[in-house]
Amino acid sequence: MSVSEAMKREIVDGLKVSERHVTVIPNGIEEGHFYPRDRGEMRAALRLGENLQIVLCVARLEPVKGVEILIRAFARLEGSHRRLVIVGDGIERERLQRTVERLEQSGRVSLVGEKPHDEIPLWINAADLVVLPSTNEGWPNVLMESFACGKPVVATRVGGVPEIVTSPSLGVLAEPGDPDDLARALEEALARNWDAEVIRARVRGRGWRVVA
């Protein structure tokens, strides 16, 4: 069993098994938790500025998640009204904080630590955009959860990501490990007007009851 076609190919090629013996069943989403909520109310609850453009990253702070690349990419974007909020913890936290300080981004980039799972929908709904800068992935749930909240994404072309972000109406893809291309994708996404209903339609019927 595999969660994506990309992972299926890895299993087939790596273990030398027949394709017919590997079934792809993508992860589902918790529809009772991830749904659109008022952005202003979420920002007030989380003490985030109403007039800011907020880019959100929810990830473990470890090298494979590409968070340092993200910080470097975000530093290339102009605008004091833009903020990068990073939710998560891990072995790279102190090093990432030093990167933020070295790039003089302390006023624009916030590492807010790990948050309870039930609080993640608040952060997603408070954001303008969700970013996944990983260098390796299977089927990242955060993209599906973002879509369920009507939020566009910027994500790297790894693993099952292209199978999730199947249309330009859902987000912008970037090359992994490339801060310049990630900055390009972020700038493009932040400049666009997105249709939340079109985004939500991508995951309609993808709840765990249906998938399981």
C-alpha positions, 0 to 999 in steps of 0.5 A: 500500500502507498499514499501516492503514485510517486511512493508507489514508483519508489516501492516498485523500483526499489523492492522490485515488486509488481505494480499490481501488488501495490495499491495507492490510497491517499490520506484523508482529512479531518473535515470536522477540524479543517474548514473555513473560518473567519480570517479576522477572528482567527488573527485576533485570537492568535494576535496577528495583524489584520493588515499583514500578508501572512505566509504560514509553514507548519512543519517539523524543524529538521533538514528534510523540511527545507525550512532554512531554504524557506527563510532565505527565500522569504528574505528575498521578498520586499515589503514590511507588511509581509510575515512568515510564521513557522509553526513546529519544533525540532532539532533545527530550531536554534539554528533556524533562529540564528538564520533569521537573525543573521538575515535581519528578518527578526521583525518579519519571521516568527518561529512560534513553536509547536502547537496543539493539533486542534489549533492548526486550523486556526493558524491555517485560516489566519494565513493568506498562503501556506508553504511546504518547502520540503526536499522529500515528502510522501503525501503531505496532509498539510496541503489537503488541510489547507485546501479544506480551509480554502487556502492556496499553497506554495510547495516544492515538486517532491513526492506526492506534491504534484499529485495534490497540487494538480492545477494552477488554481490551487497553488504554485510549485517550486523546485526543491532546495532553490531559494530563488525559485521558492521566492519566485513562487511565493511572490507569484502566489502573494500577488494573485487573487484566489478562489477559495471555493475552487480550492475547497472543491479539490478535497471535497469528499476526501474525509477519512470516512470516505477514504478509509 
